[in-house]
Amino acid sequence: GANGCGKTTLLHLIVGLLRPDSGTVEAFGKIRRTESDFHEVRCRAGLLFQETDDQLFCPTVAEDVAFGPLNLGRSRREVRHIVADTLESLGLGGYQQRITYKLSGGERRLVALATVLAMQPDVLLLDEPTSGLDPQATDRLTRILCDLPQAMVVVCHDQHFNRQVTTGTLQLSDGKLEASQ
């Protein structure tokens, strides 16, 4: 859909960051209304924000990746393994003590993805994942996403990227989600 048509809003509605003015949100086969209704959704669907600054707020990479699992009540020992495994799977094995704000845009995007993957979601909600990335970083992200087992909902203007990582396309127009031509 066009800029401003509600793609990001739709992702935020799915995970309960926003509430609809009218209608209902159904996710994973259930109507979601209350904060507690969205807890399961947030455990099963991981949102990668368009702006990495909205996702990364800790001093180091390891702290950012550990934040979610620790808040789910995982033990520190278990979280250390999750952080190491997640970063290694993204080719960021030596990044644990790196200062997050000093990373390149592509590295920050991968660390933001690591924060989502560390939560072990069933579904990835990706909001403009190639935004601000150079071609090399986009290619790296594409290869990584194509190797992941999770289902993905991708909001992205980059049609080449969409063709590489998705199996189908929908169009959001006038508040309606429809199959693309």
C-alpha positions as CSV (number, residue, x, y, z in Angstrom):
1,G,0.0,0.0,0.0
2,A,0.9,3.7,-0.3
3,N,2.7,5.7,2.4
4,G,0.3,6.4,5.2
5,C,-2.3,3.8,4.3
6,G,-2.0,2.0,7.6
7,K,0.5,-0.8,7.1
8,T,2.5,-0.1,10.3
9,T,-0.8,0.6,12.1
10,L,-2.0,-2.9,11.1
11,L,1.1,-4.5,12.6
12,H,0.7,-2.5,15.8
13,L,-2.9,-3.6,16.0
14,I,-2.0,-7.2,15.6
15,V,0.3,-7.2,18.6
16,G,-1.8,-4.8,20.7
17,L,0.4,-1.7,20.7
18,L,-2.6,0.1,19.3
19,R,-6.3,-0.6,19.8
20,P,-8.9,-0.3,17.0
21,D,-11.3,2.6,17.0
22,S,-13.9,0.2,15.7
23,G,-14.1,-3.5,14.9
24,T,-12.0,-6.2,16.5
25,V,-8.6,-7.7,16.3
26,E,-8.4,-11.5,15.8
27,A,-5.0,-13.1,16.1
28,F,-4.2,-16.8,16.3
29,G,-7.8,-17.7,16.0
30,K,-9.1,-15.6,19.0
31,I,-10.6,-12.2,19.4
32,R,-8.2,-9.9,21.3
33,R,-9.5,-7.0,23.4
34,T,-7.6,-6.7,26.6
35,E,-4.0,-6.3,27.5
36,S,-3.9,-9.9,28.8
37,D,-5.5,-11.1,25.5
38,F,-2.5,-9.7,23.7
39,H,0.1,-11.4,25.9
40,E,-0.1,-14.7,23.9
41,V,0.1,-12.7,20.7
42,R,3.3,-11.0,21.8
43,C,4.8,-14.3,22.8
44,R,4.0,-15.9,19.4
45,A,4.5,-12.9,17.1
46,G,7.7,-10.9,17.1
47,L,7.6,-7.4,15.7
48,L,10.6,-5.9,14.0
49,F,10.1,-2.1,14.1
50,Q,10.9,0.0,11.1
51,E,13.2,2.2,13.2
52,T,15.8,0.3,15.1
53,D,16.0,3.1,17.7
54,D,12.5,2.0,18.7
55,Q,13.8,-1.5,19.4
56,L,17.3,-1.0,20.7
57,F,17.7,0.9,24.0
58,C,20.4,-1.0,26.1
59,P,24.1,-0.1,26.1
60,T,25.3,-3.4,24.7
61,V,24.1,-5.9,22.1
62,A,23.9,-8.7,24.6
63,E,21.7,-6.6,27.0
64,D,19.4,-5.7,24.1
65,V,19.0,-9.3,23.0
66,A,18.6,-10.5,26.6
67,F,15.9,-8.0,27.5
68,G,12.9,-9.9,26.2
69,P,13.8,-13.4,27.4
70,L,14.6,-12.0,30.9
71,N,11.3,-10.3,31.0
72,L,9.6,-13.5,30.2
73,G,11.2,-15.0,33.4
74,R,13.9,-17.0,31.8
75,S,16.9,-17.7,34.0
76,R,20.1,-15.7,33.5
77,R,21.9,-18.9,32.5
78,E,19.3,-19.8,29.9
79,V,19.3,-16.3,28.6
80,R,23.1,-16.3,28.2
81,H,22.7,-19.3,25.9
82,I,19.8,-17.8,24.0
83,V,21.8,-14.6,23.4
84,A,24.9,-16.5,22.3
85,D,23.0,-18.9,20.0
86,T,20.8,-16.1,18.5
87,L,23.7,-13.8,17.7
88,E,25.8,-16.7,16.3
89,S,22.9,-17.7,14.0
90,L,22.9,-14.2,12.5
91,G,26.7,-14.1,12.1
92,L,27.1,-11.7,15.1
93,G,28.9,-14.1,17.4
94,G,31.5,-11.6,18.5
95,Y,29.1,-8.7,19.0
96,Q,27.9,-9.4,22.6
97,Q,29.8,-6.5,24.2
98,R,29.6,-4.1,21.3
99,I,28.0,-0.8,22.0
100,T,24.7,-0.8,20.2
101,Y,24.6,2.8,19.1
102,K,28.1,2.5,17.5
103,L,27.0,-0.2,15.0
104,S,26.3,0.4,11.3
105,G,22.7,0.5,10.1
106,G,22.9,-3.0,8.8
107,E,24.4,-4.3,12.0
108,R,21.7,-2.5,14.1
109,R,19.0,-4.1,11.9
110,L,20.4,-7.6,12.6
111,V,20.7,-6.9,16.3
112,A,17.0,-5.7,16.3
113,L,16.1,-8.9,14.5
114,A,18.1,-10.8,17.2
115,T,16.0,-9.2,19.9
116,V,12.9,-10.6,18.1
117,L,14.3,-14.1,17.4
118,A,15.6,-14.4,21.0
119,M,11.9,-14.5,22.0
120,Q,11.4,-17.6,19.8
121,P,8.3,-16.4,18.1
122,D,6.2,-18.5,15.7
123,V,5.6,-15.5,13.4
124,L,7.8,-12.5,12.4
125,L,6.1,-9.2,11.7
126,L,8.6,-7.2,9.7
127,D,8.0,-3.4,9.3
128,E,10.1,-2.1,6.4
129,P,13.0,-4.3,7.2
130,T,15.2,-3.0,4.4
131,S,14.6,0.7,5.3
132,G,18.0,2.5,5.4
133,L,20.0,-0.5,4.4
134,D,22.6,-0.5,1.6
135,P,22.5,-3.3,-1.0
136,Q,25.0,-5.5,0.8
137,A,23.1,-5.3,4.1
138,T,19.8,-5.9,2.3
139,D,21.3,-9.0,0.7
140,R,22.6,-10.3,4.0
141,L,19.2,-9.7,5.7
142,T,17.5,-11.5,2.7
143,R,19.7,-14.6,3.1
144,I,19.1,-14.7,6.8
145,L,15.3,-14.3,6.6
146,C,15.0,-17.0,3.8
147,D,16.7,-19.4,6.2
148,L,14.4,-18.8,9.1
149,P,11.7,-21.3,9.9
150,Q,9.1,-18.7,11.1
151,A,6.2,-17.5,9.1
152,M,6.5,-13.9,8.1
153,V,4.3,-10.9,7.5
154,V,6.4,-8.3,5.7
155,V,5.5,-4.7,5.2
156,C,8.0,-3.4,2.6
157,H,8.1,-1.1,-0.5
158,D,11.1,-3.0,-1.9
159,Q,9.4,-5.3,-4.4
160,H,12.6,-7.2,-5.2
161,F,13.0,-8.0,-1.5
162,N,9.4,-9.0,-1.2
163,R,9.7,-11.5,-4.1
164,Q,12.7,-13.1,-2.5
165,V,11.3,-13.6,1.0
166,T,7.6,-13.9,0.6
167,T,5.2,-16.4,-1.0
168,G,2.3,-14.1,-1.6
169,T,1.4,-10.4,-1.6
170,L,-1.5,-8.5,-0.2
171,Q,-2.4,-4.8,-0.9
172,L,-3.7,-2.5,1.8
173,S,-6.0,0.2,0.3
174,D,-8.9,2.2,1.7
175,G,-8.6,0.2,5.0
176,K,-9.1,-3.2,3.2
177,L,-6.5,-5.9,2.8
178,E,-6.8,-7.6,-0.6
179,A,-4.9,-10.0,-2.8
180,S,-2.5,-8.2,-5.2
181,Q,-2.8,-8.5,-8.9
